[in-house]
Amino acid sequence: MSFLDIGPLEVLLILIIALIVFGPGKIPEIATKLGRMVRALRKATFDLTTAVTKEIESEEKKPPSQPGENSGNKTEESSDVVKPGPKLRGD
């Protein structure tokens, strides 16, 4: 099984057609541009993988918080006290 399930004869046919369509002068330019695009894609993929891996490792290194422990950042939703809302007209 070859790349993308293409055999050597199909690859040769594609190269011959590309040579006829683009000419012998353009083939190296196209190959260079394609190589740069593949290199940029690999670098972007590697950078993204590295960033995600670092983020996961930093999350794993944080100590787990205790269930009864409060961080001091209490919000109104977590408060047990119900505050009255504004009075409406007619009340």
Distance bins in CASP14 RR format, pairs under 12 A and 6 or more apart:
PFRMAT RR
TARGET T0000
AUTHOR 0000-0000-0000
RMODE 2
METHOD distances of the structure
MODEL  1
1 7 0 0 0 0 1 0 0 0 0 0 0
2 8 1 0 0 1 0 0 0 0 0 0 0
2 9 0 0 0 0 0 1 0 0 0 0 0
2 10 0 0 0 0 1 0 0 0 0 0 0
2 11 1 0 0 1 0 0 0 0 0 0 0
3 10 0 0 0 0 0 1 0 0 0 0 0
3 11 0 0 0 0 1 0 0 0 0 0 0
3 14 0 0 0 0 0 1 0 0 0 0 0
4 10 0 0 0 0 1 0 0 0 0 0 0
4 11 0 0 0 0 1 0 0 0 0 0 0
4 14 0 0 0 0 0 1 0 0 0 0 0
5 11 0 0 0 0 0 1 0 0 0 0 0
6 12 0 0 0 0 0 1 0 0 0 0 0
6 13 0 0 0 0 1 0 0 0 0 0 0
6 14 1 0 0 1 0 0 0 0 0 0 0
6 15 0 0 0 0 0 1 0 0 0 0 0
7 13 0 0 0 0 1 0 0 0 0 0 0
7 14 0 0 0 0 0 1 0 0 0 0 0
8 14 0 0 0 0 0 1 0 0 0 0 0
8 15 0 0 0 0 0 1 0 0 0 0 0
9 15 0 0 0 0 0 1 0 0 0 0 0
9 16 0 0 0 0 0 1 0 0 0 0 0
10 16 0 0 0 0 0 1 0 0 0 0 0
10 17 0 0 0 0 0 1 0 0 0 0 0
11 17 0 0 0 0 0 1 0 0 0 0 0
11 18 0 0 0 0 0 1 0 0 0 0 0
12 18 0 0 0 0 0 1 0 0 0 0 0
12 19 0 0 0 0 0 1 0 0 0 0 0
13 19 0 0 0 0 0 1 0 0 0 0 0
13 20 0 0 0 0 0 1 0 0 0 0 0
14 20 0 0 0 0 0 1 0 0 0 0 0
14 21 0 0 0 0 0 1 0 0 0 0 0
14 22 0 0 0 0 0 1 0 0 0 0 0
14 27 0 0 0 0 0 1 0 0 0 0 0
15 21 0 0 0 0 0 1 0 0 0 0 0
15 22 0 0 0 0 0 1 0 0 0 0 0
15 23 0 0 0 0 0 1 0 0 0 0 0
15 24 0 0 0 0 0 1 0 0 0 0 0
15 27 0 0 0 0 1 0 0 0 0 0 0
15 30 0 0 0 0 0 1 0 0 0 0 0
15 31 0 0 0 0 0 1 0 0 0 0 0
16 22 0 0 0 0 0 1 0 0 0 0 0
16 23 0 0 0 0 0 1 0 0 0 0 0
16 24 0 0 0 0 0 1 0 0 0 0 0
16 27 0 0 0 0 0 1 0 0 0 0 0
17 23 0 0 0 0 0 1 0 0 0 0 0
17 27 0 0 0 0 0 1 0 0 0 0 0
18 24 0 0 0 0 0 1 0 0 0 0 0
18 25 0 0 0 0 0 1 0 0 0 0 0
18 26 0 0 0 0 1 0 0 0 0 0 0
18 27 1 0 0 1 0 0 0 0 0 0 0
18 28 0 0 0 0 0 1 0 0 0 0 0
18 30 1 0 0 1 0 0 0 0 0 0 0
18 31 0 0 0 0 1 0 0 0 0 0 0
18 34 0 0 0 0 0 1 0 0 0 0 0
19 25 0 0 0 0 1 0 0 0 0 0 0
19 26 0 0 0 0 1 0 0 0 0 0 0
19 27 1 0 0 1 0 0 0 0 0 0 0
19 28 0 0 0 0 0 1 0 0 0 0 0
19 30 0 0 0 0 0 1 0 0 0 0 0
19 31 0 0 0 0 0 1 0 0 0 0 0
20 26 0 0 0 0 0 1 0 0 0 0 0
20 27 0 0 0 0 0 1 0 0 0 0 0
21 27 0 0 0 0 1 0 0 0 0 0 0
21 30 0 0 0 0 0 1 0 0 0 0 0
22 28 0 0 0 0 0 1 0 0 0 0 0
22 29 0 0 0 0 1 0 0 0 0 0 0
22 30 1 0 0 1 0 0 0 0 0 0 0
22 31 0 0 0 0 0 1 0 0 0 0 0
22 33 0 0 0 0 0 1 0 0 0 0 0
23 29 0 0 0 0 0 1 0 0 0 0 0
23 30 0 0 0 0 1 0 0 0 0 0 0
24 30 0 0 0 0 0 1 0 0 0 0 0
24 31 0 0 0 0 0 1 0 0 0 0 0
25 31 0 0 0 0 0 1 0 0 0 0 0
25 32 0 0 0 0 0 1 0 0 0 0 0
26 32 0 0 0 0 0 1 0 0 0 0 0
26 33 0 0 0 0 0 1 0 0 0 0 0
26 34 0 0 0 0 0 1 0 0 0 0 0
27 33 0 0 0 0 0 1 0 0 0 0 0
27 34 0 0 0 0 0 1 0 0 0 0 0
28 34 0 0 0 0 0 1 0 0 0 0 0
28 35 0 0 0 0 0 1 0 0 0 0 0
29 35 0 0 0 0 0 1 0 0 0 0 0
29 36 0 0 0 0 0 1 0 0 0 0 0
30 36 0 0 0 0 0 1 0 0 0 0 0
30 37 0 0 0 0 0 1 0 0 0 0 0
31 37 0 0 0 0 0 1 0 0 0 0 0
31 38 0 0 0 0 0 1 0 0 0 0 0
32 38 0 0 0 0 0 1 0 0 0 0 0
32 39 0 0 0 0 0 1 0 0 0 0 0
33 39 0 0 0 0 0 1 0 0 0 0 0
33 40 0 0 0 0 0 1 0 0 0 0 0
34 40 0 0 0 0 0 1 0 0 0 0 0
34 41 0 0 0 0 0 1 0 0 0 0 0
35 41 0 0 0 0 1 0 0 0 0 0 0
35 42 0 0 0 0 1 0 0 0 0 0 0
35 43 0 0 0 0 0 1 0 0 0 0 0
36 42 0 0 0 0 0 1 0 0 0 0 0
36 43 0 0 0 0 0 1 0 0 0 0 0
37 43 0 0 0 0 0 1 0 0 0 0 0
37 44 0 0 0 0 0 1 0 0 0 0 0
38 44 0 0 0 0 0 1 0 0 0 0 0
38 45 0 0 0 0 0 1 0 0 0 0 0
39 45 0 0 0 0 0 1 0 0 0 0 0
39 46 0 0 0 0 0 1 0 0 0 0 0
40 46 0 0 0 0 0 1 0 0 0 0 0
40 47 0 0 0 0 0 1 0 0 0 0 0
41 47 0 0 0 0 0 1 0 0 0 0 0
41 48 0 0 0 0 0 1 0 0 0 0 0
42 48 0 0 0 0 0 1 0 0 0 0 0
42 49 0 0 0 0 0 1 0 0 0 0 0
43 49 0 0 0 0 0 1 0 0 0 0 0
43 50 0 0 0 0 0 1 0 0 0 0 0
44 50 0 0 0 0 0 1 0 0 0 0 0
44 51 0 0 0 0 0 1 0 0 0 0 0
45 51 0 0 0 0 0 1 0 0 0 0 0
45 52 0 0 0 0 0 1 0 0 0 0 0
46 52 0 0 0 0 0 1 0 0 0 0 0
46 53 0 0 0 0 0 1 0 0 0 0 0
47 53 0 0 0 0 0 1 0 0 0 0 0
47 54 0 0 0 0 0 1 0 0 0 0 0
48 54 0 0 0 0 0 1 0 0 0 0 0
48 55 0 0 0 0 0 1 0 0 0 0 0
49 55 0 0 0 0 0 1 0 0 0 0 0
49 56 0 0 0 0 0 1 0 0 0 0 0
50 56 0 0 0 0 0 1 0 0 0 0 0
50 57 0 0 0 0 0 1 0 0 0 0 0
51 57 0 0 0 0 0 1 0 0 0 0 0
51 58 0 0 0 0 0 1 0 0 0 0 0
52 58 0 0 0 0 0 1 0 0 0 0 0
52 59 0 0 0 0 0 1 0 0 0 0 0
53 59 0 0 0 0 0 1 0 0 0 0 0
53 60 0 0 0 0 0 1 0 0 0 0 0
54 60 0 0 0 0 0 1 0 0 0 0 0
54 61 0 0 0 0 0 1 0 0 0 0 0
55 61 0 0 0 0 0 1 0 0 0 0 0
55 62 0 0 0 0 0 1 0 0 0 0 0
56 62 0 0 0 0 0 1 0 0 0 0 0
63 69 0 0 0 0 0 1 0 0 0 0 0
65 71 1 0 0 1 0 0 0 0 0 0 0
65 72 0 0 0 0 0 1 0 0 0 0 0
65 73 0 0 0 0 0 1 0 0 0 0 0
70 78 0 0 0 0 1 0 0 0 0 0 0
70 79 0 0 0 0 0 1 0 0 0 0 0
71 78 0 0 0 0 0 1 0 0 0 0 0
72 78 0 0 0 0 0 1 0 0 0 0 0
73 79 0 0 0 0 0 1 0 0 0 0 0
74 80 0 0 0 0 0 1 0 0 0 0 0
74 81 0 0 0 0 0 1 0 0 0 0 0
76 82 0 0 0 0 1 0 0 0 0 0 0
76 83 1 0 0 1 0 0 0 0 0 0 0
76 85 0 0 0 0 0 1 0 0 0 0 0
77 83 0 0 0 0 0 1 0 0 0 0 0
84 91 0 0 0 0 0 1 0 0 0 0 0
85 91 0 0 0 0 0 1 0 0 0 0 0
END
